[in-house]
């Protein structure tokens, strides 16, 4: 899921850890979520650390863990407004009345 979401910047899946907390049965519906908990620069690339949570249809936590991904870092690109960073772009969007979350809708929890 997450590698599909981030596309071409994905290099590799580095690490996986998890704890099974409850039974899962045939017919259960599972709802996975990833929350970004860390960003670690690594040369020209970076490591993204995510917390993993899987709930069942009864909202019971059945799995908890962590993933680490190696991603290509992208340089800041200056746009026509003179903005160079995501923070600058969000600030400019707020000034223009736009929702700054639209600039990077996937940061945070991934359903």
C-alpha positions in Angstrom: 0.0 0.0 0.0 2.5 2.6 1.1 5.0 1.9 -1.7 2.1 2.4 -4.2 1.2 5.7 -2.6 4.8 7.1 -2.7 5.6 5.9 -6.2 9.0 6.5 -7.8 10.8 7.7 -4.6 10.5 4.2 -3.1 13.9 2.4 -3.0 13.4 -0.5 -0.5 11.5 -1.9 2.5 14.2 -2.0 5.2 12.6 -3.4 8.3 9.4 -4.9 9.7 8.4 -5.7 13.2 5.0 -6.6 14.6 3.2 -8.1 17.5 -0.1 -10.1 17.0 -2.4 -8.9 19.7 -5.7 -10.8 19.0 -7.0 -13.6 16.8 -8.1 -13.0 13.3 -10.7 -15.3 11.7 -12.0 -16.0 8.2 -14.7 -13.4 7.4 -13.1 -10.7 9.6 -12.5 -7.3 7.9 -9.2 -5.7 8.7 -8.3 -2.0 8.5 -4.6 -1.3 8.3 -3.1 2.2 9.1 0.4 3.6 8.9 1.4 6.7 10.8 4.7 8.4 10.0 6.7 8.6 13.3 10.2 9.4 12.1 12.2 10.8 9.2 15.9 10.1 9.2 18.3 11.7 6.6 20.7 9.1 5.0 23.0 10.8 2.5 21.0 11.6 -0.6 18.2 9.4 0.6 16.1 9.1 3.7 14.5 6.6 6.0 10.8 6.9 6.8 9.7 5.1 10.0 6.0 4.3 10.4 3.9 2.9 13.2 1.6 0.1 12.0 -1.8 -0.6 13.4 -4.4 -3.1 12.2 -7.9 -3.1 13.6 -10.8 -5.6 12.9 -14.4 -4.8 12.2 -15.0 -4.5 16.0 -12.4 -1.8 16.2 -10.2 -4.2 18.2 -6.4 -3.7 17.7 -5.2 -7.0 16.3 -1.6 -6.1 15.2 0.8 -3.4 16.1 4.3 -2.8 14.8 6.8 -0.7 12.8 8.0 -0.4 9.2 11.1 1.3 7.8 11.4 2.4 4.2 14.3 3.8 2.3 13.2 6.6 0.0 14.9 9.0 -2.5 15.0 12.5 -1.1 13.7 15.2 -3.5 15.3 18.6 -3.6 13.2 21.7 -2.9 11.8 23.1 -6.1 11.2 26.8 -6.4 7.8 27.5 -7.8 6.4 30.7 -9.4 5.6 32.2 -6.0 9.2 32.1 -4.9 8.5 29.4 -2.4 11.1 26.7 -2.0 10.0 24.5 0.9 6.8 22.6 1.7 6.5 24.9 4.8 6.7 28.0 2.5 4.2 26.4 0.1 1.7 25.6 3.0 2.1 29.2 4.3 1.5 30.6 0.8 -1.6 28.3 0.4 -3.0 29.5 3.7 -2.5 33.2 2.6 -4.4 32.4 -0.6 -7.3 30.8 1.3 -6.4 27.2 0.1 -6.3 24.2 2.3 -2.6 23.5 3.0 -3.3 19.8 3.5 -4.1 19.7 -0.3 -0.3 20.2 -1.0 0.6 16.9 0.6 -2.5 15.0 1.3 -0.7 11.7 2.2 1.4 12.9 5.1 0.3 11.5 8.4 -1.9 8.4 8.7 -2.3 6.2 5.6 -5.5 4.2 5.6 
